[in-house]
Amino acid sequence: MLEPERILRLERDAVVLLDQRRLPLEEVEVECRTAAEVADAIRTMVVRGAPAIGVAAAYGLALAASKGEDLAEADHVLRESRPTAINLAWALDEMRDDPSYEHAKRIHSDEVERCRRMAAHTAELLAPGTRALTHCNAGGLATGGYGSAVGALIAAWERGVLERVWVDETRPLLQGARLTAWELETASIPHAVIADSAAASLMAAGDVDCVITGADRIAANGDTANKIGTYSLAVLARHHGLPMYVVAPSTTVDLRTADGAAIPIEERDPSEITARFAARNPAFDVTPAELVTAIVTEAGVHRAPYGASLAGAVAA
């Protein structure tokens, strides 16, 4: 398991990020010396995952403050780097009155602690011998340390209730096959990578006991935006009678957004899919709240009606 400072850290004159585009083949660091460079790293997915993006933005604003950059411009550039993950805007709002190094580092350490707490809550939901299926990457790489959904899998493994993990490849950028599989391998957790389209047949064969994913934004009613393909997993899980657990910190809960229809969905460059033909490349989809069995934050396990149960899930 990577230490949080290995994933991203704030140094005297730079934000240093582990380049997630190069994993698992190479562990290469990228140094960002301005807020604009941090924003570019977020946009190009050097760093990715809603909580980690928030931490990176906080570090970018602290760096801008230390160098005398225009903070309003730095905030704007960082805020516009990726639209769907609410943690980015949350972190910048938190930093507005105190853009110090100490404050940014506290945001990072608090996020890691949230992950550990929500992981423990999620592990309590799983029965011995659980075979879980997960999508995209919601590990330490995505959160700045420990992980949300993958953190829950680690906690379940340490408690002896997890048997194995099915890891969706997660097209088109393979965050599951490249990043989640690497993190599970590092933690010595039995796992196997599957094509995204194999999930239904595994469920039908009785080889999956639950689906566990992270989230990039959770609306007040419990509608959940996550990596494209999550919605289809939720539909499949419901058809096969399997629980669908969404694990995310309270910083991902957006009580100002009423429902999933109001969540902005990022459209990425079609060349990530094909360099020759016309393509659509939405980075996220929205899973309706009625398909989610439970949402787990550091505050505990939230169940429907989510409008009431999520109201207390605010960031500490």
KAVEN-V945883 format. One record per helix or strand of 3 or more residues. SS is the DSSP state (2 for helix, 1 for strand). FROM is the first residue (numbers start at 0). TO is the last residue. If there is no record, write none. Layout:
# KAVEN-V945883
SS:FROM:TO
SS:FROM:TO
This chain:
# KAVEN-V945883
2:3:6
1:7:9
1:14:17
1:28:31
2:34:42
2:49:65
2:70:78
2:85:94
2:100:122
1:129:133
2:139:142
2:148:157
1:161:167
2:174:185
1:190:193
2:195:203
1:209:212
1:216:218
1:223:226
2:229:238
1:242:246
2:249:251
2:259:261
2:269:271
1:283:286
2:288:290
1:293:296
1:299:301
2:305:308
